[in-house]
Amino acid sequence: MDPAGVPYALTQISAGRYHTCGVRTNGAGVCWGRNDYYQAEVPASVPVGNIVRDIGNLHSVSTGTYHTCATRSSDNRGLCWGYNAYGQSLFPKYAINLPYDAETLKMISAGEAHACGIREAGHVFCWGWNHYKQADPVPSHAAKLIGTGDFHSCSVSDTGEMKCWGWNNFGQCAIPAALGTVETGNC
């Protein structure tokens, strides 16, 4: 509650498989639900490689299965916490070993065991589990939106061009032609 005793409303919410997180109007992150890997509590700081980054107020939050990612309000750096067996949170250990907090992000999205972000210049990059190629290779277009599922990822460019990549067992990567321009994907 704020100093006047009024509950903080949420400006953003994300529902993962077993937990939910949101950003309050005062910028504080809040999570609830399954918390066996501390994915449902917003830490004060997270280690990124050998650097400890304070979380502070959040701009956005995205929940995966056992991990959570967010962007900070102060500088839009991407930070993640929770389960990290595949490098989907904290600092990538396997698959694509990129420092995802190296610059400001336009957007971040957490999937099953991977996550993707859009850098300020629009370049998409992903990290974490990549068994179905859901984290790499990424699209060549400058993206404005990104979304991650369990084993696939999708992006939309500034011009509306769409691309999905990863596992396509139910046609989740096969973008309908009626939705506009489609870049050939890796599904």
C-alpha positions as CSV (number, residue, x, y, z in Angstrom):
1,M,0.0,0.0,0.0
2,D,1.1,3.5,-0.6
3,P,1.7,5.9,2.3
4,A,-2.0,6.9,2.3
5,G,-3.0,3.2,2.8
6,V,-4.3,2.8,-0.8
7,P,-3.3,-0.5,-2.6
8,Y,-1.0,0.0,-5.5
9,A,-2.6,-0.9,-8.8
10,L,-0.7,-2.8,-11.5
11,T,0.5,-1.2,-14.7
12,Q,1.7,-4.5,-16.2
13,I,1.1,-8.2,-15.5
14,S,2.6,-11.4,-16.9
15,A,1.3,-14.9,-16.2
16,G,3.8,-17.8,-16.4
17,R,3.0,-21.5,-16.1
18,Y,3.0,-21.6,-12.3
19,H,3.5,-18.0,-11.2
20,T,2.4,-14.5,-12.0
21,C,4.2,-11.1,-11.7
22,G,3.3,-7.5,-12.2
23,V,4.6,-4.0,-12.0
24,R,2.9,-1.7,-9.5
25,T,2.1,1.9,-10.2
26,N,5.1,2.9,-8.0
27,G,7.4,0.7,-10.1
28,A,7.8,-2.0,-7.5
29,G,7.7,-5.6,-8.8
30,V,5.4,-8.1,-7.2
31,C,5.1,-11.9,-7.9
32,W,3.0,-14.7,-6.5
33,G,2.5,-18.4,-7.1
34,R,5.0,-21.3,-7.3
35,N,8.3,-20.2,-5.8
36,D,10.6,-23.3,-5.7
37,Y,13.4,-21.5,-7.6
38,Y,12.6,-18.0,-6.2
39,Q,11.0,-17.1,-9.4
40,A,8.0,-15.6,-7.6
41,E,9.8,-13.1,-5.5
42,V,11.5,-10.0,-6.7
43,P,15.0,-9.9,-5.3
44,A,16.8,-6.7,-4.3
45,S,19.6,-7.6,-6.7
46,V,20.8,-10.4,-9.1
47,P,24.2,-11.5,-10.1
48,V,25.0,-11.0,-13.8
49,G,28.3,-12.8,-14.4
50,N,30.6,-11.4,-11.6
51,I,28.6,-8.2,-11.3
52,V,25.7,-7.7,-8.9
53,R,22.9,-5.6,-10.3
54,D,20.3,-3.9,-8.1
55,I,16.7,-4.5,-9.3
56,G,15.1,-1.2,-8.3
57,N,11.9,-0.1,-9.9
58,L,10.7,-2.1,-12.9
59,H,9.5,-0.9,-16.3
60,S,8.2,-4.4,-17.4
61,V,8.2,-8.0,-16.3
62,S,7.8,-11.3,-18.1
63,T,7.3,-14.8,-16.5
64,G,8.6,-18.1,-17.8
65,T,8.1,-21.5,-16.3
66,Y,10.6,-21.3,-13.5
67,H,12.2,-17.9,-14.1
68,T,11.3,-14.3,-14.4
69,C,12.8,-11.5,-16.5
70,A,12.2,-7.8,-16.2
71,T,13.5,-4.4,-17.4
72,R,14.6,-1.8,-14.9
73,S,12.9,1.6,-15.0
74,S,16.2,3.5,-14.4
75,D,18.0,2.2,-17.5
76,N,15.9,-0.5,-19.2
77,R,18.5,-3.2,-18.5
78,G,17.2,-6.7,-18.7
79,L,17.5,-8.8,-15.5
80,C,16.3,-12.3,-14.8
81,W,16.1,-14.5,-11.7
82,G,14.9,-18.0,-10.8
83,Y,15.9,-21.4,-12.3
84,N,19.0,-21.2,-14.4
85,A,19.9,-24.7,-15.6
86,Y,20.1,-23.5,-19.2
87,G,21.2,-20.0,-18.7
88,Q,17.7,-18.5,-19.0
89,S,18.2,-16.3,-15.9
90,L,21.1,-14.7,-14.0
91,F,23.8,-15.1,-16.7
92,P,23.8,-17.5,-19.7
93,K,25.8,-20.6,-19.1
94,Y,25.0,-22.7,-22.1
95,A,23.6,-22.2,-25.6
96,I,24.1,-18.6,-26.5
97,N,26.5,-17.0,-24.0
98,L,25.5,-13.4,-24.4
99,P,25.4,-10.8,-21.6
100,Y,21.8,-9.8,-22.0
101,D,22.1,-6.8,-19.7
102,A,24.9,-5.2,-21.7
103,E,22.6,-2.4,-23.0
104,T,19.1,-1.1,-22.7
105,L,16.2,-3.1,-24.0
106,K,13.0,-2.1,-25.7
107,M,11.4,-5.3,-24.6
108,I,12.0,-8.7,-22.8
109,S,10.1,-11.9,-23.0
110,A,10.6,-15.1,-20.9
111,G,9.6,-18.5,-22.3
112,E,9.8,-22.1,-20.9
113,A,13.6,-22.2,-20.4
114,H,14.8,-19.4,-22.7
115,A,14.2,-15.6,-23.0
116,C,14.5,-13.0,-25.7
117,G,15.1,-9.3,-25.7
118,I,15.0,-6.4,-28.2
119,R,18.0,-4.1,-28.0
120,E,17.4,-0.3,-28.5
121,A,18.5,-0.6,-32.2
122,G,15.8,-3.3,-32.7
123,H,18.1,-6.3,-32.8
124,V,16.6,-9.5,-31.3
125,F,18.8,-11.7,-29.2
126,C,17.8,-14.8,-27.1
127,W,19.5,-16.9,-24.5
128,G,18.9,-20.1,-22.6
129,W,17.7,-23.5,-23.8
130,N,18.0,-23.9,-27.6
131,H,17.1,-27.5,-28.3
132,Y,14.4,-26.5,-30.8
133,K,16.3,-23.5,-32.2
134,Q,13.9,-21.2,-30.2
135,A,16.8,-19.0,-29.1
136,D,19.0,-19.0,-32.3
137,P,19.1,-18.1,-35.1
138,V,17.1,-14.9,-34.6
139,P,15.4,-12.8,-37.3
140,S,17.4,-10.3,-39.2
141,H,14.8,-7.5,-39.1
142,A,14.7,-4.7,-36.5
143,A,12.0,-5.8,-34.2
144,K,9.5,-3.8,-32.2
145,L,7.7,-6.7,-30.5
146,I,8.9,-10.1,-29.2
147,G,7.0,-13.0,-27.7
148,T,8.2,-16.4,-26.4
149,G,6.4,-19.6,-25.9
150,D,7.5,-22.8,-24.4
151,F,9.7,-23.9,-27.4
152,H,9.3,-21.1,-30.0
153,S,9.7,-17.4,-30.3
154,C,8.1,-14.7,-32.6
155,S,8.9,-11.1,-33.5
156,V,7.3,-8.3,-35.4
157,S,9.4,-5.6,-37.2
158,D,8.7,-1.9,-37.4
159,T,7.2,-2.5,-40.8
160,G,5.0,-5.3,-39.6
161,E,7.1,-8.2,-40.9
162,M,6.7,-11.2,-38.7
163,K,8.9,-14.2,-38.0
164,C,8.6,-17.2,-35.7
165,W,11.3,-19.8,-35.0
166,G,11.6,-22.9,-32.9
167,W,9.4,-26.0,-32.5
168,N,6.4,-26.1,-34.9
169,N,4.6,-29.3,-33.8
170,F,1.2,-27.7,-33.8
171,G,1.8,-25.0,-36.4
172,Q,2.6,-22.3,-33.8
173,C,5.4,-21.0,-36.0
174,A,3.4,-21.0,-39.3
175,I,2.2,-17.4,-39.4
176,P,-1.1,-17.2,-41.4
177,A,-0.6,-15.2,-44.7
178,A,-3.6,-13.0,-43.8
179,L,-1.5,-11.4,-41.0
180,G,0.9,-9.7,-43.4
181,T,4.4,-9.9,-44.5
182,V,6.2,-13.0,-43.2
183,E,10.0,-13.5,-43.1
184,T,10.9,-17.1,-43.7
185,G,11.3,-18.7,-40.3
186,N,13.3,-21.7,-39.0
187,C,10.3,-23.8,-38.0
